[in-house]
Amino acid sequence: MALRLTVILLLLIGGGGVGVGFGLAIVFDLPWGWLLVAGGAIALIPGFILFVRLKQRDAPQATPGSHRP
């Protein structure tokens, strides 16, 4: 449960930082908006890595005798 919460928080914080940063940098022409983009990207990278690990952990494992053609 803690891993799932960590993934959700990292993806929300990262996505929000990237979105707000692009808005500030492009629409309002504020140079420090790019810092938010970079910070959001730094949060998204481990978020995606943990998300993939969580999906692999929760995926059903195939047993050797249960193949279907």
TALINGI-V340822 format. One record per backbone hydrogen bond with DSSP energy under -1.0 kcal/mol. CO is the residue of the C=O (numbers start at 1). NH is the residue of the N-H. E is the energy in kcal/mol with one decimal. If there is no record, write none. Layout:
co->(CO,CO)
nh->(NH,NH)
e->(E,E)
This chain:
co->(1,2,3,4,5,6,7,8,9,10,11,12,13,14,15,16,17,18,19,20,21,22,23,23,24,30,31,32,33,34,35,36,37,38,39,40,41,43,44,45,46,47,48,49,50,51,52,53,54,63)
nh->(5,6,7,8,9,10,11,12,13,14,15,16,17,18,19,20,21,22,23,24,25,26,27,28,30,33,34,36,37,38,39,40,41,42,43,44,45,47,48,49,50,51,52,53,54,55,56,57,58,66)
e->(-2.1,-2.3,-2.4,-2.2,-2.5,-2.6,-2.4,-2.4,-2.9,-2.6,-2.5,-2.3,-2.4,-2.3,-2.4,-2.8,-2.3,-2.5,-2.0,-2.7,-2.8,-2.8,-1.2,-1.3,-2.4,-1.5,-1.3,-1.1,-1.7,-2.4,-2.6,-2.6,-2.3,-2.2,-1.6,-2.0,-1.9,-1.2,-2.8,-2.1,-2.7,-1.9,-2.3,-2.0,-2.5,-2.3,-2.3,-2.2,-2.0,-1.8)
